[in-house]
Amino acid sequence: MKKVKGYEIEQKENASMNVAMPNHLALKGSNLVEPLDFKEKKMKLVDGRTFTQEEIDNDKAVGIISKKVAEANGVNVGDQLVLDSVTMDHKQDGSSEELYTQDHPIEIIGIFEPVTLEKKKSDDKDSKDMNKQMLETEQFNTAYLPNGAVASINKAEYEKGKIALPDRYKNSDGTEMTEEQLNPVTPTFILKSPEDVEAFKEEAKALIPDSYKLNASTDEYDQVGGTFKKMSQISGYVVLLAIGAALLIISLVVILFLRDRKHELGIYLSLGNILGKMVSDSLIASDAFSQVDSGNAGGLMTLGSGVGQSSLTMEDVSSQSGSGKTTFLSLISALDEPKSGEVLYNGKNIKTIGMEKYRRDDISIIFQSYNLVPYLTGLENVLVAMSITDNEMPKDSQAVAYNLLDYIGINKIKADRLVGQLSGGEQQRIAIARALATNVDIILADEPTGNLDEGMEQEIVTIFKDLATTHNKCVIVVTHSNEIAKQSDKTYFLKQDQPKEKDETLLTTDNNETPGPKNQTNNDSTKETRSNNFGDGTEFDPTYHQKKKKKQLLIGLDEYSEAKPKGEATRFEIVNKDVTKETYKRKDKANMYYSKGKETFEKNIAVPDFKNKMKSEVESWAKTNEINVTYEESSSADIPADSIISQSIDKDQKIAKKDSLTVTVSLGKGFVVPNFAEYTQEAAGTAVNGLEIQAKAIFTENVPYGQLISQSVAAGTELTSKDDLKVKVFYSAGQPYLKDLRGNTLEGDLPKQFYDEFQSKGANIKYTVRYVDSAEPKGTVVRMSAYNLYVPLNYTVALDISLGNLEGASSYTPKAQDKNTEKDNEPQSIQQ
């Protein structure tokens, strides 16, 4: 380890004045991982690193020195450097004597250069005066250590000095000087905000000695910049005025913007967006929908989810211009409110549901003028609707939007174009995709083909019919087109300029498939009639109130029925749950449901090729398409378990919803159980790879040795992965044979020997013991009641055990033992 040598500035020969600069190192402590001088860019690290938090916390003896000092001492990062202190005694005659030295080794972890000096390298070096030279020397001769390390060095110097020079470490009053008096420190604190300075001063004053002074960097500012405070206040007022003027200008711009963009705002409102979210008021809403007039429409108008779920039809509302079709559509779509009466959806007033929520989650509207946001692409118009609805949307909404657009005939290239760049028919298709995207049951269309030619009109109508029949949507189209009316499942006509009773309906019906109760006095014999006989003697005549000018609160609805023929009433539902059939009055609201016959579906579902596919794929596909699947199981050597072997309907064939499909699911490779009578016990264990065969020999009195007794699974049985693959096989070990145990068997070996040889193989062979005087070693079997013969499966042998108490005698005499001792027994020999 080298002792430190400070940096000395080079003295110039022709300098007007050379000054001896101090070359000792000044230690700067830091409790920051990156010392303050480095944070403030006064110093920059050129090699190594700054401190770690562990080094700060544990007061490690590590340091960062200047590049000049490192070069003067020939050290690099990772080397050890000794900081040595020398205490001198300066005598009156001018001589000095070294009293003692003290070493403080540190590890060099970093090397720095002053940033301020680098910035001055372009200056005339000869013009540096003495102050600059001192500053340069001071910066280079600074070493940065953790605060605790500097404190440890100071403490060591203080303790050594007290011992070596006690007189110099005393105050004038004879008291001992403290370490703080000898080594005053100047701590620096960094606050997060200038506003914290005064509070910090108040807290710190109580903690520091009286001899210390607390200075803040803001003190000089307060002295010099006090005159600017008033200017700052005045500037604040000016800023507030400027902000106010800016807000006024922005408000005017916003108002003008909203006035110009009210069409787009109306589109968002029609999708169910909330006015508050659009920073608008009812004035903007009334502007956006000023074309809607509720007129004098009154009474009850009802929509229900049953309309879409049971009808699966496209319905048409037709009349001449000006008869109220658009008003009718505006009322049921919640774009306007009736002046009297109410609109019910699923038995609830749409005001109770919430007009915006009803438009957002329950219905979708397709306008004659498309009402697309012009500065968005087709895709973005669809995504806007998906983002507004509260209905559950898929995670990958963009992929779903692309699929919807592709379904209605808009490819990805066109979907990514601004809608203004598309034709009228393409824009109407995007409007249809937007209506589908929110996953609602009811789609309302106002003159959707009014701006299209005949060919495009037919394409749009085809899409509407597919939505109704394939996707279970109730599509209500308002139009004056006879062609659309002809292709609709149901057509409603609005009466115009006809006298009517207060509560008389404004709609009459010309049904391709009559949607509700029909007046049975109709002269058109080709029209379907409806029966209200439920088969239980109860009849409700929904036409009675019309003929007698009674109030109509009975609504006719259609639904499919497997039991009732087409046109016959299926059920009667009273809206008010507190009203029964017995207490029902004509004023009570009720629904009458009529059979549409058995539900039929178009065969438009292509059957995939499921071979080798997982069963879970079939289940998912069947659930999505509502197909009834029967699963059969079979083994297969080629198809993995739980995969499909075959299917009853070939791939690509078309089937309809609710059709049946049978698939055979693999149970994996099958294992046929052999007849183990053809195998020996040794060969049985490996007879079939894949089966866990447990072959065992057991005693028997009637099966010859080595032959099969039984197997747990019958021969020829096929086992698969769903079965227990363990098979137990039992072979005959013949009849038990009792060997001679005398003289060579100890009593302690008997339990294991009898279990291993007899009991583990199914023979219940036991033994009794009595103890006798004998010269044989103690515990030896000296006598058996039977030996070297075949015995029955249930047999007990008597054994005499030596007490080992006789010497030299070969005979023994019986000796009475404990209660477990039995008398000698000699059974007859049994030959196999």
C-alpha angles and dihedrals in degrees: 000000000000125000112237122261117194127228117267120197116236112256116222119227095219096041114128091227130016118195127195105242122207112255101193122114121252114213119222116193122210133189090189123090087227109038117237095249089058093047090051091049093242089123130028128203113239098174138012123004145282125255128301121226090246090057091050093047095046098041092238116192096242128129148189115220135183123267090243092056091045091053092045090054097036094234133139137194109300095028125119119243126188118222102205125191124202124202113204132194109218109203129207093249089062097256124123132214126199108233102182144330132216129200127214112185119204135179116240108231100163145019124208143185126209111254094206092060092050090056090055098050091103091058122100101274093202090063095063110119129208094272092056091049091052091048091050092049092047093051094048093044094057123107122193118217134163111277092245092053092053090047090051091052091049091049093050090051091048095050093047092047094052089058099041099040108019094164093058091054095062131094123233090264091056097255120132116262116241125234090249091057092052096041109034113187132206107213118197122208124196115210125202095229137017087234089069094060099090094045090049092051091053092051094044097049092069092052104049128075119257092250091062125087125209116217129180128200088234093061093082090046091053090052097044100030101042090103090060095061094081089048088052091053092049089048089053091056090048090051091051091051090048091050091050092050090047092051090050091051092045091050091053090048091049092049091050090045093051091048091054094043099043090115091061091044089053089053091054091047091051088055089057101260115157118252093226091059091054095051093237138115138219091280090066090046093052090047091051093050101031090126091069117092119183091199117182096317110148142163128054127326117185134194124175139181085243089070092066098034099049104029102045085185143128109242126200130207109197137178142123121293114283096024094113107266094134091044090051091051092046091054097049091043092051093239087125138016125236117245088227135009126028143261115231127200116189088346094307128108107247088227088062091048090048123256095240093043091049091052091042100048112015110039140026127207129213113197130208090234091046093234093218121162100256098209092055131077122246090258092050092050089057093045091052091060091047091052093051100049122087091211116112110275129193118257094240095054093163093058091048091049091052090050092051092050091048090050092057093044106268113125124208094263092056092039089061093052125094107264091238088067092059131084123256093258092050091049090051090051090053089050088054091049089050090053091050094047095072092060097230128156099227126056119188120199123191111202090322094177099039093108097040135088121246095264094051090042090060092049091053092047089051089054090050092051091049090051090053099044102032105029100036095241125150103224116194113191123192109203146134091217113119090199092061090045091055092053096046121101090225133017128200123194123207115221116231129205094348123139110248139179117251094260100029115124119253092211128083123184135230102179130198080185110011109239101205147348110342128200104259091209091070109133093216100100091189092064117096117251126214127227119210094191109120093191093248098087094263118122132181116189107206092186096056095084091051094052091046094040090246125157113276116222098141114103123201118218134176130229137165117258132189092197106038123066120239114287096019121121112255105183144348119224124192111207095211106069091205091063119083131194088260094053096037115131130187089251092061119097115244142158124228114202122205129195120252089189124246116342114250127193134204116250096240103126114103114215112231125222101262098177110129089005121124120263089238090064091056091048092051093047092047092050093049094048097034094239121160107232126191115201122211124184133221139157121254133187092202107034117070119239116280091020126114120265099180144343133217094229120053120240119273093021112132121240134171133240113281092025119135129246129182121207130181115225121207119240090194126249115348123226119208113212109230129218100265091200084082092059135065119235091256094051096042095076093066099032095114125021109225096034121098100226120189110193118189138171119224133179119259135170098212108036118075118244115279097015125121116266100179147324126217094227121046118248113264095029114137115221125195139181092284091057132075103262094202116113122185118206125188125200128188118262089187123231119335114264119207112213128204109270098174119128096358106060128075124212092241092061095052100086094053094040094052092045096048096044101037121002097048088055096051101266117127096214113159137172139212125211137213126175120231139183109263143153089225116104113282113272095022120135104244102168139024129192088221137005145163093032142098114263134193121267089257110047140139123206124198117227131193115212122202120243089200091222100127127080124208095350120115097193127072138196125221115259125201112251138180125305093276093064113107130200123260114277127188111193122196118268114257120207121205 
